[in-house]
Amino acid sequence: MWDTFIINPMTNALLLLLGVLGNNLILAITVFTVLLRLATLPLNIRQQRSMMKTQKMQPQIRAIQQKYKDNPQKMQEEFAKIGYNPAESLAGCLPMLIQMPILFGLFQVLRFLLGTTPQSVFELSQRASESFLGLFNISLNSLLPIDSHFLWLNLGQPDPLFILPILVFVTMFIQSKYTTPSAAKQDDNDKKKGQQQDDPAAAMNKQMQYMMPVMFGFFSLQFQAGLSIYFVLSNIIGIGQGLYVRRLMANEPDASGANGKVTPPPSSADKAVKAVAEKSEKETGNGRTETTENKPQHTARKPTSKRKRRSA
């Protein structure tokens, strides 16, 4: 199943790109990376927008958590009213999880493509589809041997100068800055107010923001240079995606109001108190109206002139 849905399709896709692009492996990896990012672009943009909207709702979320910390059921009801789903917010690492099979698959595919042993050539011939390549007038024999050299790199071996692992770390860290909501400012405000961050999604995103670049930068020390180049290109595209979504979200009207301040939603108890206050104010107003209507009206008498009194 792994070979059928991951390894074999990726092998034939790279072989097709090699044939179309003149047996240039670095161009094939570049186009392959762009096509993969375009395929997952709608999911990535949707997830990033969801995370940024959740970040904007943090004042409401924290107010609800503080108010109903002893009533989880009521807390979930209030979350539903403002359109916040904690389970959905925990899916911030979903795009990365989707890419994991692609990364492991590409690791194996590059081993087949760039292998020089008879075993690797045999495995490549078993996975390549001559009928599929024949549709584009490409034969496997015309692609072999594949040139694996680019600048100082052998794309089938780790980077001896450690430049690619550094680029993987830097680009992935920058990408995480632009694709995950910045919670640092909110954390500083909470510390000043003496509050604690109770949102597990925000805590996970903050950990992933630092862990993933370090982890993949370390892995790139052992990965083939071709796979490290895939990481760097994918991260650069991700940075562009993050900038686009941030600009898109900045142009959208803020649900919190013109001043950007978000007030927590009124609870049922607050609504009841407000209704009683309005009713009391209404009754007071009616009482004032009735008092005004029942008040006796005095008509002013016209003073008699002195001439009429003298004639009398």
C-alpha atoms as a printed R data frame, in Angstrom:
    type eleno elety resid chain resno       x       y       z
1   ATOM     1    CA   MET     A     1   0.000   0.000   0.000
2   ATOM     2    CA   TRP     A     2   2.861   2.369   0.838
3   ATOM     3    CA   ASP     A     3   4.569   1.609  -2.467
4   ATOM     4    CA   THR     A     4   1.331   1.763  -4.457
5   ATOM     5    CA   PHE     A     5   0.106   5.158  -3.232
6   ATOM     6    CA   ILE     A     6   3.350   6.948  -2.288
7   ATOM     7    CA   ILE     A     7   6.601   5.524  -3.662
8   ATOM     8    CA   ASN     A     8   5.594   4.432  -7.164
9   ATOM     9    CA   PRO     A     9   3.622   7.611  -8.077
10  ATOM    10    CA   MET     A    10   6.428   9.856  -6.796
11  ATOM    11    CA   THR     A    11   9.055   7.833  -8.664
12  ATOM    12    CA   ASN     A    12   7.205   8.105 -11.962
13  ATOM    13    CA   ALA     A    13   6.450  11.793 -11.408
14  ATOM    14    CA   LEU     A    14  10.135  12.595 -10.907
15  ATOM    15    CA   LEU     A    15  11.125  10.444 -13.892
16  ATOM    16    CA   LEU     A    16   8.591  12.308 -16.024
17  ATOM    17    CA   LEU     A    17   9.960  15.668 -14.893
18  ATOM    18    CA   LEU     A    18  13.504  14.465 -15.582
19  ATOM    19    CA   GLY     A    19  12.542  13.542 -19.132
20  ATOM    20    CA   VAL     A    20  10.715  16.809 -19.769
21  ATOM    21    CA   LEU     A    21  13.430  19.001 -18.212
22  ATOM    22    CA   GLY     A    22  16.388  17.477 -20.009
23  ATOM    23    CA   ASN     A    23  17.552  15.106 -17.264
24  ATOM    24    CA   ASN     A    24  18.187  18.024 -14.890
25  ATOM    25    CA   LEU     A    25  17.544  16.680 -11.406
26  ATOM    26    CA   ILE     A    26  17.687  20.018  -9.568
27  ATOM    27    CA   LEU     A    27  15.015  21.458 -11.900
28  ATOM    28    CA   ALA     A    28  12.931  18.313 -11.483
29  ATOM    29    CA   ILE     A    29  13.067  18.625  -7.679
30  ATOM    30    CA   THR     A    30  12.166  22.332  -7.914
31  ATOM    31    CA   VAL     A    31   9.116  21.752 -10.129
32  ATOM    32    CA   PHE     A    32   8.118  18.739  -8.020
33  ATOM    33    CA   THR     A    33   8.242  20.883  -4.863
34  ATOM    34    CA   VAL     A    34   6.155  23.655  -6.425
35  ATOM    35    CA   LEU     A    35   3.515  21.176  -7.630
36  ATOM    36    CA   LEU     A    36   3.263  19.561  -4.187
37  ATOM    37    CA   ARG     A    37   2.887  22.930  -2.466
38  ATOM    38    CA   LEU     A    38   0.208  23.968  -4.940
39  ATOM    39    CA   ALA     A    39  -1.665  20.720  -4.275
40  ATOM    40    CA   THR     A    40  -1.724  21.364  -0.520
41  ATOM    41    CA   LEU     A    41  -2.092  25.153  -0.789
42  ATOM    42    CA   PRO     A    42  -5.886  25.321  -0.114
43  ATOM    43    CA   LEU     A    43  -5.516  23.220   3.042
44  ATOM    44    CA   ASN     A    44  -2.533  25.246   4.250
45  ATOM    45    CA   ILE     A    45  -4.253  28.596   3.682
46  ATOM    46    CA   ARG     A    46  -7.451  27.413   5.343
47  ATOM    47    CA   GLN     A    47  -5.575  26.123   8.376
48  ATOM    48    CA   GLN     A    48  -3.480  29.284   8.711
49  ATOM    49    CA   ARG     A    49  -6.549  31.525   8.513
50  ATOM    50    CA   SER     A    50  -8.265  29.398  11.153
51  ATOM    51    CA   MET     A    51  -5.261  29.730  13.471
52  ATOM    52    CA   MET     A    52  -5.099  33.502  13.013
53  ATOM    53    CA   LYS     A    53  -8.831  33.885  13.678
54  ATOM    54    CA   THR     A    54  -8.407  31.836  16.841
55  ATOM    55    CA   GLN     A    55  -5.585  34.155  17.899
56  ATOM    56    CA   LYS     A    56  -7.854  37.175  17.427
57  ATOM    57    CA   MET     A    57 -10.460  35.530  19.666
58  ATOM    58    CA   GLN     A    58  -7.998  34.883  22.492
59  ATOM    59    CA   PRO     A    59  -9.406  37.658  24.755
60  ATOM    60    CA   GLN     A    60 -12.880  36.123  24.455
61  ATOM    61    CA   ILE     A    61 -11.545  32.599  24.916
62  ATOM    62    CA   ARG     A    62  -9.576  33.539  28.040
63  ATOM    63    CA   ALA     A    63 -12.532  35.408  29.525
64  ATOM    64    CA   ILE     A    64 -14.775  32.370  29.025
65  ATOM    65    CA   GLN     A    65 -12.143  30.002  30.437
66  ATOM    66    CA   GLN     A    66 -11.750  32.177  33.516
67  ATOM    67    CA   LYS     A    67 -15.484  32.579  34.074
68  ATOM    68    CA   TYR     A    68 -16.518  28.961  33.540
69  ATOM    69    CA   LYS     A    69 -13.409  27.126  34.702
70  ATOM    70    CA   ASP     A    70 -15.535  25.017  37.050
71  ATOM    71    CA   ASN     A    71 -18.230  24.301  34.453
72  ATOM    72    CA   PRO     A    72 -16.718  22.630  31.361
73  ATOM    73    CA   GLN     A    73 -20.101  22.045  29.728
74  ATOM    74    CA   LYS     A    74 -21.055  25.707  29.971
75  ATOM    75    CA   MET     A    75 -17.595  26.640  28.713
76  ATOM    76    CA   GLN     A    76 -18.099  24.543  25.582
77  ATOM    77    CA   GLU     A    77 -21.506  26.143  25.012
78  ATOM    78    CA   GLU     A    78 -20.002  29.622  25.205
79  ATOM    79    CA   PHE     A    79 -17.190  28.545  22.864
80  ATOM    80    CA   ALA     A    80 -19.790  27.388  20.345
81  ATOM    81    CA   LYS     A    81 -21.532  30.771  20.522
82  ATOM    82    CA   ILE     A    82 -18.400  32.630  19.421
83  ATOM    83    CA   GLY     A    83 -17.501  30.007  16.794
84  ATOM    84    CA   TYR     A    84 -14.469  28.526  18.548
85  ATOM    85    CA   ASN     A    85 -13.740  24.799  18.413
86  ATOM    86    CA   PRO     A    86 -10.790  23.686  20.600
87  ATOM    87    CA   ALA     A    87 -10.443  20.404  18.696
88  ATOM    88    CA   GLU     A    88 -10.163  22.241  15.382
89  ATOM    89    CA   SER     A    89  -7.542  24.616  16.734
90  ATOM    90    CA   LEU     A    90  -5.338  21.665  17.719
91  ATOM    91    CA   ALA     A    91  -5.036  20.762  14.020
92  ATOM    92    CA   GLY     A    92  -2.431  23.463  13.444
93  ATOM    93    CA   CYS     A    93   0.230  20.866  12.668
94  ATOM    94    CA   LEU     A    94  -2.016  19.005  10.196
95  ATOM    95    CA   PRO     A    95  -0.270  20.328   7.053
96  ATOM    96    CA   MET     A    96   3.082  19.187   8.439
97  ATOM    97    CA   LEU     A    97   1.663  15.747   9.269
98  ATOM    98    CA   ILE     A    98   0.339  15.453   5.722
99  ATOM    99    CA   GLN     A    99   3.797  16.237   4.354
100 ATOM   100    CA   MET     A   100   5.514  13.584   6.464
101 ATOM   101    CA   PRO     A   101   4.638  10.663   4.112
102 ATOM   102    CA   ILE     A   102   5.848  12.791   1.188
103 ATOM   103    CA   LEU     A   103   9.155  13.468   2.939
104 ATOM   104    CA   PHE     A   104   9.808   9.815   3.738
105 ATOM   105    CA   GLY     A   105   8.686   8.839   0.246
106 ATOM   106    CA   LEU     A   106  10.993  11.362  -1.401
107 ATOM   107    CA   PHE     A   107  13.864  10.091   0.751
108 ATOM   108    CA   GLN     A   108  13.396   6.591  -0.696
109 ATOM   109    CA   VAL     A   109  12.759   7.804  -4.244
110 ATOM   110    CA   LEU     A   110  16.009   9.795  -4.308
111 ATOM   111    CA   ARG     A   111  17.826   6.728  -3.061
112 ATOM   112    CA   PHE     A   112  16.447   4.763  -6.018
113 ATOM   113    CA   LEU     A   113  17.112   7.508  -8.572
114 ATOM   114    CA   LEU     A   114  20.630   8.344  -7.470
115 ATOM   115    CA   GLY     A   115  21.752   4.874  -6.493
116 ATOM   116    CA   THR     A   116  24.656   3.373  -8.399
117 ATOM   117    CA   THR     A   117  24.445  -0.168  -7.077
118 ATOM   118    CA   PRO     A   118  22.748  -2.894  -9.149
119 ATOM   119    CA   GLN     A   119  20.155  -3.264  -6.373
120 ATOM   120    CA   SER     A   120  19.075   0.371  -6.576
121 ATOM   121    CA   VAL     A   121  18.883   0.246 -10.385
122 ATOM   122    CA   PHE     A   122  16.775  -2.910 -10.171
123 ATOM   123    CA   GLU     A   123  14.389  -1.324  -7.654
124 ATOM   124    CA   LEU     A   124  14.045   1.728  -9.889
125 ATOM   125    CA   SER     A   125  13.198  -0.427 -12.891
126 ATOM   126    CA   GLN     A   126  10.582  -2.283 -10.827
127 ATOM   127    CA   ARG     A   127   8.862   0.922  -9.730
128 ATOM   128    CA   ALA     A   128   9.056   2.835 -12.998
129 ATOM   129    CA   SER     A   129   6.038   2.465 -15.265
130 ATOM   130    CA   GLU     A   130   7.205   2.121 -18.861
131 ATOM   131    CA   SER     A   131   3.619   2.446 -20.090
132 ATOM   132    CA   PHE     A   132   3.160   5.741 -18.221
133 ATOM   133    CA   LEU     A   133   6.472   7.176 -19.407
134 ATOM   134    CA   GLY     A   134   5.752   5.940 -22.926
135 ATOM   135    CA   LEU     A   135   2.768   8.279 -23.097
136 ATOM   136    CA   PHE     A   136   5.307  11.121 -23.127
137 ATOM   137    CA   ASN     A   137   7.829   9.333 -25.367
138 ATOM   138    CA   ILE     A   138  10.187   8.834 -22.435
139 ATOM   139    CA   SER     A   139  12.079   5.632 -21.749
140 ATOM   140    CA   LEU     A   140  13.830   4.743 -18.529
141 ATOM   141    CA   ASN     A   141  17.067   3.821 -20.318
142 ATOM   142    CA   SER     A   142  17.295   7.317 -21.801
143 ATOM   143    CA   LEU     A   143  17.302   8.823 -18.298
144 ATOM   144    CA   LEU     A   144  20.068   6.633 -16.880
145 ATOM   145    CA   PRO     A   145  22.517   7.405 -15.469
146 ATOM   146    CA   ILE     A   146  21.050  10.435 -13.693
147 ATOM   147    CA   ASP     A   147  23.424  13.345 -13.134
148 ATOM   148    CA   SER     A   148  23.405  13.994  -9.379
149 ATOM   149    CA   HIS     A   149  25.912  16.868  -9.216
150 ATOM   150    CA   PHE     A   150  24.927  20.483  -8.567
151 ATOM   151    CA   LEU     A   151  27.514  23.110  -7.599
152 ATOM   152    CA   TRP     A   152  29.541  21.543  -4.767
153 ATOM   153    CA   LEU     A   153  26.783  19.051  -3.972
154 ATOM   154    CA   ASN     A   154  26.149  15.435  -4.729
155 ATOM   155    CA   LEU     A   155  22.351  15.378  -4.486
156 ATOM   156    CA   GLY     A   156  22.425  11.795  -3.293
157 ATOM   157    CA   GLN     A   157  24.749  12.559  -0.358
158 ATOM   158    CA   PRO     A   158  24.552  14.954   2.658
159 ATOM   159    CA   ASP     A   159  25.966  18.450   2.228
160 ATOM   160    CA   PRO     A   160  29.650  18.275   3.255
161 ATOM   161    CA   LEU     A   161  29.767  22.022   4.033
162 ATOM   162    CA   PHE     A   162  26.612  21.967   6.236
163 ATOM   163    CA   ILE     A   163  25.197  24.954   4.357
164 ATOM   164    CA   LEU     A   164  21.911  23.245   3.464
165 ATOM   165    CA   PRO     A   165  21.121  22.168   7.053
166 ATOM   166    CA   ILE     A   166  21.590  25.788   8.161
167 ATOM   167    CA   LEU     A   167  19.319  26.995   5.345
168 ATOM   168    CA   VAL     A   168  16.716  24.396   6.309
169 ATOM   169    CA   PHE     A   169  16.716  25.628   9.907
170 ATOM   170    CA   VAL     A   170  16.612  29.338   9.008
171 ATOM   171    CA   THR     A   171  13.911  29.088   6.332
172 ATOM   172    CA   MET     A   172  11.721  26.800   8.424
173 ATOM   173    CA   PHE     A   173  11.998  29.101  11.437
174 ATOM   174    CA   ILE     A   174  11.032  32.129   9.326
175 ATOM   175    CA   GLN     A   175   8.162  30.160   7.819
176 ATOM   176    CA   SER     A   176   6.862  29.241  11.277
177 ATOM   177    CA   LYS     A   177   6.965  32.929  12.235
178 ATOM   178    CA   TYR     A   178   4.726  33.872   9.320
179 ATOM   179    CA   THR     A   179   2.403  30.858   9.247
180 ATOM   180    CA   THR     A   180   1.646  30.556  12.973
181 ATOM   181    CA   PRO     A   181  -0.039  33.291  15.034
182 ATOM   182    CA   SER     A   182   2.381  35.350  17.079
183 ATOM   183    CA   ALA     A   183   1.534  34.619  20.695
184 ATOM   184    CA   ALA     A   184   4.566  36.318  22.216
185 ATOM   185    CA   LYS     A   185   2.835  39.680  22.661
186 ATOM   186    CA   GLN     A   186  -0.208  38.029  24.190
187 ATOM   187    CA   ASP     A   187   1.991  36.048  26.572
188 ATOM   188    CA   ASP     A   188   3.684  39.257  27.751
189 ATOM   189    CA   ASN     A   189   0.305  40.871  28.395
190 ATOM   190    CA   ASP     A   190  -0.831  37.827  30.355
191 ATOM   191    CA   LYS     A   191   2.306  37.905  32.493
192 ATOM   192    CA   LYS     A   192   1.732  41.572  33.287
193 ATOM   193    CA   LYS     A   193  -1.853  40.821  34.279
194 ATOM   194    CA   GLY     A   194  -0.870  37.739  36.274
195 ATOM   195    CA   GLN     A   195  -2.839  35.405  33.999
196 ATOM   196    CA   GLN     A   196  -1.825  31.999  32.775
197 ATOM   197    CA   GLN     A   197  -2.199  30.704  29.257
198 ATOM   198    CA   ASP     A   198  -4.691  27.838  29.294
199 ATOM   199    CA   ASP     A   199  -5.110  27.366  25.531
200 ATOM   200    CA   PRO     A   200  -3.449  24.023  24.594
201 ATOM   201    CA   ALA     A   201  -3.453  24.925  20.885
202 ATOM   202    CA   ALA     A   202  -1.459  28.098  21.488
203 ATOM   203    CA   ALA     A   203   1.010  26.211  23.698
204 ATOM   204    CA   MET     A   204   1.454  23.506  21.056
205 ATOM   205    CA   ASN     A   205   1.955  26.039  18.270
206 ATOM   206    CA   LYS     A   206   4.582  27.841  20.330
207 ATOM   207    CA   GLN     A   207   6.491  24.602  20.939
208 ATOM   208    CA   MET     A   208   6.258  23.553  17.293
209 ATOM   209    CA   GLN     A   209   7.555  26.958  16.220
210 ATOM   210    CA   TYR     A   210  10.937  26.154  17.767
211 ATOM   211    CA   MET     A   211  11.041  22.351  17.746
212 ATOM   212    CA   MET     A   212  10.356  21.724  14.052
213 ATOM   213    CA   PRO     A   213  13.173  23.924  12.661
214 ATOM   214    CA   VAL     A   214  15.686  22.406  15.074
215 ATOM   215    CA   MET     A   215  14.526  18.860  14.334
216 ATOM   216    CA   PHE     A   216  14.561  19.184  10.539
217 ATOM   217    CA   GLY     A   217  17.822  21.114  10.591
218 ATOM   218    CA   PHE     A   218  19.367  18.219  12.524
219 ATOM   219    CA   PHE     A   219  17.858  15.626  10.162
220 ATOM   220    CA   SER     A   220  19.278  17.517   7.180
221 ATOM   221    CA   LEU     A   221  22.752  16.675   8.433
222 ATOM   222    CA   GLN     A   222  22.012  13.062   7.451
223 ATOM   223    CA   PHE     A   223  19.550  13.544   4.560
224 ATOM   224    CA   GLN     A   224  20.537  13.619   0.902
225 ATOM   225    CA   ALA     A   225  21.253  17.100  -0.388
226 ATOM   226    CA   GLY     A   226  18.357  16.706  -2.831
227 ATOM   227    CA   LEU     A   227  15.918  16.263   0.041
228 ATOM   228    CA   SER     A   228  17.410  19.245   1.893
229 ATOM   229    CA   ILE     A   229  16.892  21.354  -1.233
230 ATOM   230    CA   TYR     A   230  13.266  20.223  -1.233
231 ATOM   231    CA   PHE     A   231  12.968  21.463   2.382
232 ATOM   232    CA   VAL     A   232  14.481  24.857   1.558
233 ATOM   233    CA   LEU     A   233  12.281  25.408  -1.507
234 ATOM   234    CA   SER     A   234   9.164  24.279   0.343
235 ATOM   235    CA   ASN     A   235   9.920  26.627   3.233
236 ATOM   236    CA   ILE     A   236  10.443  29.594   0.895
237 ATOM   237    CA   ILE     A   237   7.064  28.933  -0.727
238 ATOM   238    CA   GLY     A   238   5.570  28.654   2.759
239 ATOM   239    CA   ILE     A   239   6.979  32.076   3.687
240 ATOM   240    CA   GLY     A   240   5.274  33.583   0.645
241 ATOM   241    CA   GLN     A   241   2.041  31.845   1.605
242 ATOM   242    CA   GLY     A   242   2.267  33.215   5.132
243 ATOM   243    CA   LEU     A   243   2.768  36.771   3.905
244 ATOM   244    CA   TYR     A   244  -0.203  36.424   1.553
245 ATOM   245    CA   VAL     A   245  -2.554  35.125   4.254
246 ATOM   246    CA   ARG     A   246  -1.471  37.823   6.719
247 ATOM   247    CA   ARG     A   247  -2.194  40.520   4.141
248 ATOM   248    CA   LEU     A   248  -5.521  38.851   3.352
249 ATOM   249    CA   MET     A   249  -6.497  38.759   7.024
250 ATOM   250    CA   ALA     A   250  -5.423  42.373   7.532
251 ATOM   251    CA   ASN     A   251  -7.882  43.515   4.841
252 ATOM   252    CA   GLU     A   252 -10.788  41.593   6.365
253 ATOM   253    CA   PRO     A   253 -13.102  43.449   8.768
254 ATOM   254    CA   ASP     A   254 -12.272  42.703  12.373
255 ATOM   255    CA   ALA     A   255 -15.158  41.083  14.202
256 ATOM   256    CA   SER     A   256 -13.944  42.679  17.416
257 ATOM   257    CA   GLY     A   257 -14.850  46.164  16.233
258 ATOM   258    CA   ALA     A   258 -13.144  49.210  14.806
259 ATOM   259    CA   ASN     A   259 -10.869  49.773  17.767
260 ATOM   260    CA   GLY     A   260  -9.677  46.175  17.762
261 ATOM   261    CA   LYS     A   261 -10.764  45.528  21.343
262 ATOM   262    CA   VAL     A   262 -12.671  42.348  21.921
263 ATOM   263    CA   THR     A   263 -15.218  42.178  24.690
264 ATOM   264    CA   PRO     A   264 -16.287  38.827  26.100
265 ATOM   265    CA   PRO     A   265 -19.749  37.647  25.073
266 ATOM   266    CA   PRO     A   266 -22.568  38.182  27.573
267 ATOM   267    CA   SER     A   267 -23.548  35.072  29.468
268 ATOM   268    CA   SER     A   268 -27.103  33.979  30.206
269 ATOM   269    CA   ALA     A   269 -26.832  35.386  33.742
270 ATOM   270    CA   ASP     A   270 -25.665  38.724  32.377
271 ATOM   271    CA   LYS     A   271 -28.555  38.755  29.934
272 ATOM   272    CA   ALA     A   272 -31.029  38.064  32.757
273 ATOM   273    CA   VAL     A   273 -29.622  40.886  34.880
274 ATOM   274    CA   LYS     A   274 -29.784  43.217  31.903
275 ATOM   275    CA   ALA     A   275 -33.417  42.262  31.222
276 ATOM   276    CA   VAL     A   276 -34.403  42.907  34.857
277 ATOM   277    CA   ALA     A   277 -32.641  46.277  34.777
278 ATOM   278    CA   GLU     A   278 -34.408  47.266  31.562
279 ATOM   279    CA   LYS     A   279 -37.768  46.179  32.979
280 ATOM   280    CA   SER     A   280 -37.181  48.145  36.184
281 ATOM   281    CA   GLU     A   281 -36.157  51.207  34.210
282 ATOM   282    CA   LYS     A   282 -39.235  50.871  32.043
283 ATOM   283    CA   GLU     A   283 -41.542  50.622  35.062
284 ATOM   284    CA   THR     A   284 -39.880  53.662  36.622
285 ATOM   285    CA   GLY     A   285 -40.437  55.587  33.432
286 ATOM   286    CA   ASN     A   286 -44.118  54.593  33.330
287 ATOM   287    CA   GLY     A   287 -44.553  55.701  36.962
288 ATOM   288    CA   ARG     A   288 -43.149  59.102  36.153
289 ATOM   289    CA   THR     A   289 -45.503  59.442  33.216
290 ATOM   290    CA   GLU     A   290 -48.553  58.557  35.320
291 ATOM   291    CA   THR     A   291 -47.524  61.059  38.035
292 ATOM   292    CA   THR     A   292 -47.243  63.781  35.458
293 ATOM   293    CA   GLU     A   293 -50.649  62.967  33.996
294 ATOM   294    CA   ASN     A   294 -52.417  62.858  37.413
295 ATOM   295    CA   LYS     A   295 -50.928  66.124  38.627
296 ATOM   296    CA   PRO     A   296 -53.722  68.812  38.897
297 ATOM   297    CA   GLN     A   297 -53.385  71.602  36.451
298 ATOM   298    CA   HIS     A   298 -53.900  75.186  37.700
299 ATOM   299    CA   THR     A   299 -55.354  77.709  35.284
300 ATOM   300    CA   ALA     A   300 -54.048  81.199  35.580
301 ATOM   301    CA   ARG     A   301 -56.676  83.875  36.368
302 ATOM   302    CA   LYS     A   302 -56.660  87.014  34.417
303 ATOM   303    CA   PRO     A   303 -56.200  90.059  36.685
304 ATOM   304    CA   THR     A   304 -59.092  92.543  36.663
305 ATOM   305    CA   SER     A   305 -58.166  95.974  35.597
306 ATOM   306    CA   LYS     A   306 -58.376  98.904  38.000
307 ATOM   307    CA   ARG     A   307 -60.844 100.721  35.713
308 ATOM   308    CA   LYS     A   308 -63.460  97.959  36.088
309 ATOM   309    CA   ARG     A   309 -63.093  98.036  39.869
310 ATOM   310    CA   ARG     A   310 -63.633 101.836  40.000
311 ATOM   311    CA   SER     A   311 -66.725 101.677  37.808
312 ATOM   312    CA   ALA     A   312 -68.147  99.074  40.125
